[in-house]
Amino acid sequence: MDELILKGEKAKKASYKLANLSSLIKDDALKKMSELLIKEKAKILEANAIDVQNAVDRGIKGALIDRLTLNEKRIAAMAEGLLQIAALPDPVGEVVSMWKRPNGLQIGQKRVPIGVVGMIYEARPNVTVDAAGLCIKSGNAVILRGGSEAINSNKAIISVIDTALAEAGMPEGTVQLIEDTSRETVARMMKLNKYIDVLIPRGGEGLINSVVQNSTVPVIQTGTGNCHVYVDGDADLDMAERIIVNAKTSRPGVCNAAETMLVDEAVAQEFLPKVLKTLQGLNVEIRGCERTRAIYSDCLPAAEEDWDKEYLDYILAVKVVGGIDEAIDHINRHGTKHSEAIVTTNYNKAQRFLNEIDAAAVYVNASTRFTDGGEFGFGAEIGISNQKLHARGPVGLKELTTIKYIIYGEGQIR
Amino acid sequence: MDELILKGEKAKKASYKLANLSSLIKDDALKKMSELLIKEKAKILEANAIDVQNAVDRGIKGALIDRLTLNEKRIAAMAEGLLQIAALPDPVGEVVSMWKRPNGLQIGQKRVPIGVVGMIYEARPNVTVDAAGLCIKSGNAVILRGGSEAINSNKAIISVIDTALAEAGMPEGTVQLIEDTSRETVARMMKLNKYIDVLIPRGGEGLINSVVQNSTVPVIQTGTGNCHVYVDGDADLDMAERIIVNAKTSRPGVCNAAETMLVDEAVAQEFLPKVLKTLQGLNVEIRGCERTRAIYSDCLPAAEEDWDKEYLDYILAVKVVGGIDEAIDHINRHGTKHSEAIVTTNYNKAQRFLNEIDAAAVYVNASTRFTDGGEFGFGAEIGISNQKLHARGPVGLKELTTIKYIIYGEGQIR
């Protein structure tokens, strides 16, 4: 039998056991994984060095090498992450609500694991540990398919996880790695509805689009963030500057970073020269609309495509708008429904922005950078969903569960 | 521009307006639709007669003709259904939870419409009205694609809905029918991610599988129910008989009807002859396993495939099992994760069944037939989901919404 079917069957079988495992055992497994990662770090680093060397040999460089590379600090962070997950409350088993019907039936909604999660990701070996940790805690079995660049690292990590899970008495098949990293196998994984309940792609836009386009298994789309900060005519302009500087420059490579700033024409003349100078001083390239350039000529012109770009870099598109109507219209047209912010002191405009913007997270007077499982208080996340079904925003432990109706009867018939 | 893109754009535009429409206007629209359906029933029946005649001319008969046919009573039921939806509470706008973070950010989860719902269904014209009603109430725009058999009926109904919605001041594009019923157009509709947020197929297994297999738009899978009743060794056998009779015969053609009965070997000898005779007296064909036939020979033998069949008919597969372990294993292997019931007086076995069965609705001592939006107290439903993501079980108004995070800040940066 081939690897995919074999591992699919094992995962499905494990998922039934995992669904009713006590938090004590799951947390013990997470702690053992954490300890063993530290203890076996030499073995993991050795395997990782092979991956990195292979990548270098194939002419890969820059950010990809950085994402692929492990070191003691990164392994320590992975181990620490597992302890944090162990310390979180177990989402499984909570009866979210229960009610009684006139016929006496008592109907409850109980939180249960989804079942088998499939993860498809790229070069970052830490995803292997993060995803395993979150799936174990939420009672799901997980089938991991990392990028071929990281295969040696992933195999070394999985062998450590295997040992820890066996020691903790976890079901066989709880965490499995697909070792065949061929395109054909990943394509088949996307159609494995019989064994996989949900697929979560993590990586660049190309990977995510490919999974969305080709998967028949339901997908949680973690995604691109073309996020906006709208500086309203009634904004506190000092606050606006702090927020756009933070949203753009605190970590430009992540999905909740701002990519476009919209500025109300009422304050553009006063606000733009100062803020754009500050941003340029922080190495941000400004791409302005015509009205922006009429006020502040020392910047590049924005092309129509700029409004749709997720730069993930020190680049900001800037547009002067006629007011909140144009701002909302622009964002709903060009945004990716991720994180959007207004800076204003005006109650009505704050309410309108919150109500009318279609996005996972809508902010008044705060940086878009807060869209994050940790910052929201979820403790950990497997990604940030910008789809609307099932999970929207940070995908934490609760979002890795579903509900089942439990019904207590006394012989009722219909 | 072609019909699909044009209607997609209109629906998307309408969805932004609908998201913030007051319940008063939506309920008024539903009431006007209800009134006008009755007032214009002659026109609708006339159009329906053409569809029925066309179907008959093409040699279609039986159940399909019945599903296609409207009459005064059915139109009255559709109109009444809309009034019931109007009377339900509006799910939109509820802030499900809100909390404050240590940095002072106030984060709330607010219930909002999904956006644009696409419905793909077959010959039943009443789905046109039901789906429109549920989508309007939940603040969603809807694009309807009914079967070609019902096109004249659907056009007549849509023209009535259009008039009612215009009178009520609803946004243009709230409810639209795809008039081109070609296969090519429905295939393109399944890839219309830019405009459609969720697809809900309603109909036979073939239709649903085709949408699941081909759609890149997220799908809420309403589905097949291969439901089981397990009669435990500790069951009250009179109750067990009432429950299986109800689950099998009260309406065999629906998804929550039982298809297989599992009987604990401890009571098989006592229970089977009586209950199988009763069922046969109600015209139920029995397909028994070998052990069943050893006890009660007056029935057909069950083939291996019978355990996986959704008969939707007066047929019941019957299997003697060694106890609760085998019952749970059989159900998790052959069930479609819809509705499953145990009949028992034993506390431990009731708990095990509730915990270990993987299905949308798990019953102790009640008929599987209760899995229904009305019976659960949701008031109305657009179908019953047996997928795990987003909505599981009856899909009512709440399940037609999603959440968005609304975040109130005071200048917080990260």
Interface residues (C-beta under 8 A of the other chain):
Chain A: Y16 A19 N20 W99 R101 L105 I107 I114 G115 N193 D197 V198 V212 Q213 T216 P218 V219 I220 D236 M239 R242 I243 V245 N246 A247 S250 N332 L354 N355 E356 D358 A359 A360 A361 V362 Y363 V364 N365 A366 S367 R369 F370 T371 E375 F376 G377 Q387 K388 L389 H390 R392 G393 T402 I403 K404 Y405 I406 I407 Y408 G409 E410 G411 Q412 I413 R414
Chain B: Y16 A19 N20 W99 R101 L105 I107 I114 G115 N193 D197 V198 V212 Q213 T216 P218 V219 I220 D236 M239 R242 I243 V245 N246 A247 S250 N332 L354 N355 E356 D358 A359 A360 A361 V362 Y363 V364 N365 A366 S367 R369 F370 T371 E375 F376 G377 Q387 K388 L389 H390 R392 G393 T402 I403 K404 Y405 I406 I407 Y408 G409 E410 G411 Q412 I413 R414
